[in-house]
């Protein structure tokens, strides 16, 4: 049986990304810093929102998460 890989988008919630792909934590930290993990917004803010707040291209983050 083949493994189904979660496909992340810029609309993915950051908390869900970390929950579904623990290795994604390093990518989120790389672009957004450690503060994300103590912020209550992690449960509702998307990659696109975080990218806007940190002046980062969301497609760059999504590409890394899906590799």
N, CA, C and O atoms as a GROMACS GRO file, in nm:
protein
  268
    1UNK      N    1   0.084  -0.118   0.000
    1UNK     CA    2   0.000   0.000   0.000
    1UNK      C    3   0.088   0.124   0.000
    1UNK      O    4   0.184   0.132   0.078
    2UNK      N    5   0.059   0.220  -0.085
    2UNK     CA    6   0.143   0.341  -0.090
    2UNK      C    7   0.099   0.442   0.014
    2UNK      O    8  -0.018   0.448   0.052
    3UNK      N    9   0.195   0.520   0.060
    3UNK     CA   10   0.169   0.623   0.159
    3UNK      C   11   0.111   0.746   0.092
    3UNK      O   12   0.157   0.786  -0.015
    4UNK      N   13   0.010   0.805   0.153
    4UNK     CA   14  -0.047   0.928   0.102
    4UNK      C   15   0.024   1.044   0.170
    4UNK      O   16   0.025   1.053   0.293
    5UNK      N   17   0.083   1.131   0.091
    5UNK     CA   18   0.154   1.245   0.146
    5UNK      C   19   0.060   1.364   0.151
    5UNK      O   20  -0.008   1.395   0.053
    6UNK      N   21   0.057   1.432   0.265
    6UNK     CA   22  -0.026   1.549   0.279
    6UNK      C   23   0.028   1.659   0.189
    6UNK      O   24   0.148   1.686   0.187
    7UNK      N   25  -0.060   1.721   0.116
    7UNK     CA   26  -0.023   1.831   0.028
    7UNK      C   27  -0.060   1.961   0.099
    7UNK      O   28  -0.176   1.986   0.128
    8UNK      N   29   0.041   2.043   0.128
    8UNK     CA   30   0.017   2.170   0.195
    8UNK      C   31  -0.001   2.281   0.092
    8UNK      O   32   0.056   2.275  -0.017
    9UNK      N   33  -0.080   2.381   0.129
    9UNK     CA   34  -0.102   2.498   0.045
    9UNK      C   35  -0.080   2.622   0.130
    9UNK      O   36  -0.058   2.612   0.251
   10UNK      N   37  -0.084   2.739   0.067
   10UNK     CA   38  -0.067   2.863   0.143
   10UNK      C   39  -0.184   2.886   0.238
   10UNK      O   40  -0.174   2.968   0.329
   11UNK      N   41  -0.296   2.814   0.217
   11UNK     CA   42  -0.412   2.826   0.305
   11UNK      C   43  -0.411   2.725   0.419
   11UNK      O   44  -0.505   2.722   0.500
   12UNK      N   45  -0.307   2.643   0.428
   12UNK     CA   46  -0.295   2.547   0.538
   12UNK      C   47  -0.269   2.622   0.668
   12UNK      O   48  -0.191   2.717   0.672
   13UNK      N   49  -0.336   2.577   0.775
   13UNK     CA   50  -0.317   2.636   0.907
   13UNK      C   51  -0.182   2.588   0.962
   13UNK      O   52  -0.151   2.469   0.957
   14UNK      N   53  -0.104   2.681   1.014
   14UNK     CA   54   0.031   2.649   1.062
   14UNK      C   55   0.030   2.537   1.165
   14UNK      O   56   0.114   2.447   1.159
   15UNK      N   57  -0.062   2.541   1.259
   15UNK     CA   58  -0.071   2.435   1.361
   15UNK      C   59  -0.097   2.298   1.301
   15UNK      O   60  -0.043   2.198   1.348
   16UNK      N   61  -0.180   2.294   1.197
   16UNK     CA   62  -0.210   2.166   1.130
   16UNK      C   63  -0.087   2.115   1.054
   16UNK      O   64  -0.063   1.994   1.049
   17UNK      N   65  -0.012   2.207   0.997
   17UNK     CA   66   0.111   2.169   0.924
   17UNK      C   67   0.207   2.099   1.020
   17UNK      O   68   0.260   1.993   0.988
   18UNK      N   69   0.227   2.158   1.136
   18UNK     CA   70   0.321   2.101   1.234
   18UNK      C   71   0.269   1.968   1.288
   18UNK      O   72   0.346   1.875   1.309
   19UNK      N   73   0.138   1.960   1.309
   19UNK     CA   74   0.078   1.836   1.359
   19UNK      C   75   0.087   1.724   1.255
   19UNK      O   76   0.121   1.610   1.288
   20UNK      N   77   0.058   1.757   1.129
   20UNK     CA   78   0.057   1.656   1.022
   20UNK      C   79   0.196   1.620   0.972
   20UNK      O   80   0.216   1.512   0.916
   21UNK      N   81   0.292   1.709   0.991
   21UNK     CA   82   0.428   1.688   0.942
   21UNK      C   83   0.526   1.746   1.043
   21UNK      O   84   0.571   1.860   1.027
   22UNK      N   85   0.560   1.669   1.148
   22UNK     CA   86   0.650   1.722   1.251
   22UNK      C   87   0.781   1.778   1.195
   22UNK      O   88   0.838   1.870   1.255
   23UNK      N   89   0.830   1.727   1.083
   23UNK     CA   90   0.952   1.781   1.023
   23UNK      C   91   0.928   1.922   0.970
   23UNK      O   92   1.023   1.999   0.951
   24UNK      N   93   0.802   1.956   0.946
   24UNK     CA   94   0.768   2.090   0.900
   24UNK      C   95   0.796   2.198   1.002
   24UNK      O   96   0.805   2.316   0.968
   25UNK      N   97   0.810   2.158   1.128
   25UNK     CA   98   0.840   2.255   1.235
   25UNK      C   99   0.968   2.332   1.205
   25UNK      O  100   0.976   2.452   1.228
   26UNK      N  101   1.068   2.263   1.155
   26UNK     CA  102   1.196   2.329   1.123
   26UNK      C  103   1.178   2.432   1.011
   26UNK      O  104   1.243   2.537   1.012
   27UNK      N  105   1.093   2.402   0.915
   27UNK     CA  106   1.069   2.494   0.804
   27UNK      C  107   0.992   2.616   0.854
   27UNK      O  108   1.026   2.729   0.818
   28UNK      N  109   0.890   2.593   0.935
   28UNK     CA  110   0.814   2.705   0.992
   28UNK      C  111   0.906   2.792   1.076
   28UNK      O  112   0.903   2.915   1.066
   29UNK      N  113   0.989   2.731   1.158
   29UNK     CA  114   1.083   2.807   1.241
   29UNK      C  115   1.181   2.885   1.154
   29UNK      O  116   1.214   3.000   1.186
   30UNK      N  117   1.228   2.826   1.047
   30UNK     CA  118   1.323   2.891   0.956
   30UNK      C  119   1.269   3.025   0.904
   30UNK      O  120   1.343   3.123   0.897
   31UNK      N  121   1.143   3.028   0.869
   31UNK     CA  122   1.083   3.147   0.809
   31UNK      C  123   1.012   3.239   0.909
   31UNK      O  124   1.009   3.361   0.891
   32UNK      N  125   0.954   3.181   1.014
   32UNK     CA  126   0.873   3.260   1.106
   32UNK      C  127   0.932   3.275   1.246
   32UNK      O  128   0.887   3.360   1.323
   33UNK      N  129   1.033   3.194   1.280
   33UNK     CA  130   1.092   3.202   1.414
   33UNK      C  131   1.022   3.111   1.514
   33UNK      O  132   0.919   3.051   1.482
   34UNK      N  133   1.076   3.100   1.632
   34UNK     CA  134   1.021   3.013   1.737
   34UNK      C  135   0.892   3.068   1.797
   34UNK      O  136   0.814   2.994   1.856
   35UNK      N  137   0.870   3.198   1.784
   35UNK     CA  138   0.753   3.261   1.844
   35UNK      C  139   0.622   3.200   1.798
   35UNK      O  140   0.523   3.204   1.871
   36UNK      N  141   0.620   3.145   1.680
   36UNK     CA  142   0.499   3.081   1.626
   36UNK      C  143   0.446   2.973   1.719
   36UNK      O  144   0.325   2.956   1.733
   37UNK      N  145   0.535   2.900   1.782
   37UNK     CA  146   0.496   2.783   1.858
   37UNK      C  147   0.437   2.816   1.995
   37UNK      O  148   0.380   2.729   2.061
   38UNK      N  149   0.450   2.942   2.038
   38UNK     CA  150   0.390   2.983   2.164
   38UNK      C  151   0.272   3.078   2.141
   38UNK      O  152   0.205   3.119   2.236
   39UNK      N  153   0.246   3.112   2.016
   39UNK     CA  154   0.138   3.205   1.981
   39UNK      C  155   0.007   3.128   1.968
   39UNK      O  156   0.003   3.024   1.902
   40UNK      N  157  -0.100   3.176   2.032
   40UNK     CA  158  -0.229   3.107   2.018
   40UNK      C  159  -0.282   3.109   1.875
   40UNK      O  160  -0.368   3.028   1.840
   41UNK      N  161  -0.235   3.200   1.792
   41UNK     CA  162  -0.278   3.209   1.654
   41UNK      C  163  -0.238   3.090   1.569
   41UNK      O  164  -0.293   3.071   1.460
   42UNK      N  165  -0.145   3.008   1.617
   42UNK     CA  166  -0.097   2.892   1.540
   42UNK      C  167  -0.212   2.799   1.503
   42UNK      O  168  -0.203   2.725   1.405
   43UNK      N  169  -0.320   2.802   1.581
   43UNK     CA  170  -0.434   2.713   1.557
   43UNK      C  171  -0.529   2.767   1.451
   43UNK      O  172  -0.620   2.696   1.408
   44UNK      N  173  -0.510   2.894   1.408
   44UNK     CA  174  -0.604   2.949   1.310
   44UNK      C  175  -0.536   3.028   1.198
   44UNK      O  176  -0.600   3.060   1.098
   45UNK      N  177  -0.409   3.062   1.214
   45UNK     CA  178  -0.341   3.141   1.112
   45UNK      C  179  -0.281   3.051   1.006
   45UNK      O  180  -0.226   2.945   1.034
   46UNK      N  181  -0.292   3.096   0.883
   46UNK     CA  182  -0.245   3.018   0.769
   46UNK      C  183  -0.100   3.054   0.735
   46UNK      O  184  -0.044   3.151   0.785
   47UNK      N  185  -0.043   2.973   0.649
   47UNK     CA  186   0.091   3.001   0.598
   47UNK      C  187   0.091   3.136   0.527
   47UNK      O  188   0.186   3.214   0.540
   48UNK      N  189  -0.015   3.164   0.452
   48UNK     CA  190  -0.024   3.293   0.381
   48UNK      C  191  -0.024   3.410   0.480
   48UNK      O  192   0.042   3.510   0.456
   49UNK      N  193  -0.097   3.397   0.590
   49UNK     CA  194  -0.102   3.504   0.690
   49UNK      C  195   0.036   3.523   0.754
   49UNK      O  196   0.084   3.635   0.764
   50UNK      N  197   0.098   3.412   0.796
   50UNK     CA  198   0.231   3.420   0.856
   50UNK      C  199   0.332   3.479   0.760
   50UNK      O  200   0.420   3.556   0.800
   51UNK      N  201   0.320   3.444   0.634
   51UNK     CA  202   0.410   3.496   0.532
   51UNK      C  203   0.395   3.647   0.518
   51UNK      O  204   0.494   3.719   0.503
   52UNK      N  205   0.272   3.695   0.522
   52UNK     CA  206   0.247   3.838   0.515
   52UNK      C  207   0.310   3.909   0.635
   52UNK      O  208   0.372   4.014   0.621
   53UNK      N  209   0.293   3.851   0.752
   53UNK     CA  210   0.346   3.911   0.875
   53UNK      C  211   0.498   3.913   0.878
   53UNK      O  212   0.558   4.000   0.941
   54UNK      N  213   0.561   3.818   0.809
   54UNK     CA  214   0.707   3.806   0.812
   54UNK      C  215   0.773   3.842   0.678
   54UNK      O  216   0.892   3.820   0.659
   55UNK      N  217   0.694   3.897   0.586
   55UNK     CA  218   0.745   3.939   0.454
   55UNK      C  219   0.820   3.828   0.381
   55UNK      O  220   0.932   3.846   0.335
   56UNK      N  221   0.754   3.712   0.372
   56UNK     CA  222   0.812   3.596   0.305
   56UNK      C  223   0.714   3.548   0.197
   56UNK      O  224   0.593   3.560   0.214
   57UNK      N  225   0.766   3.496   0.088
   57UNK     CA  226   0.682   3.441  -0.018
   57UNK      C  227   0.622   3.308   0.032
   57UNK      O  228   0.696   3.214   0.059
   58UNK      N  229   0.489   3.299   0.043
   58UNK     CA  230   0.427   3.176   0.094
   58UNK      C  231   0.454   3.055   0.005
   58UNK      O  232   0.462   2.942   0.055
   59UNK      N  233   0.468   3.077  -0.125
   59UNK     CA  234   0.492   2.964  -0.216
   59UNK      C  235   0.628   2.898  -0.189
   59UNK      O  236   0.644   2.778  -0.210
   60UNK      N  237   0.723   2.975  -0.143
   60UNK     CA  238   0.855   2.920  -0.108
   60UNK      C  239   0.843   2.823   0.010
   60UNK      O  240   0.904   2.716   0.010
   61UNK      N  241   0.764   2.861   0.109
   61UNK     CA  242   0.743   2.777   0.227
   61UNK      C  243   0.666   2.651   0.188
   61UNK      O  244   0.702   2.540   0.227
   62UNK      N  245   0.559   2.669   0.112
   62UNK     CA  246   0.476   2.555   0.069
   62UNK      C  247   0.560   2.456  -0.010
   62UNK      O  248   0.548   2.335   0.009
   63UNK      N  249   0.644   2.506  -0.098
   63UNK     CA  250   0.729   2.418  -0.180
   63UNK      C  251   0.820   2.334  -0.089
   63UNK      O  252   0.832   2.212  -0.108
   64UNK      N  253   0.882   2.397   0.009
   64UNK     CA  254   0.969   2.321   0.102
   64UNK      C  255   0.891   2.219   0.181
   64UNK      O  256   0.938   2.107   0.202
   65UNK      N  257   0.773   2.256   0.227
   65UNK     CA  258   0.691   2.164   0.307
   65UNK      C  259   0.650   2.041   0.227
   65UNK      O  260   0.639   1.932   0.282
   66UNK      N  261   0.626   2.059   0.100
   66UNK     CA  262   0.579   1.949   0.016
   66UNK      C  263   0.691   1.865  -0.045
   66UNK      O  264   0.664   1.766  -0.113
   67UNK      N  265   0.815   1.904  -0.022
   67UNK     CA  266   0.927   1.827  -0.077
   67UNK      C  267   0.960   1.708   0.012
   67UNK      O  268   1.052   1.631  -0.018
   0.00000   0.00000   0.00000
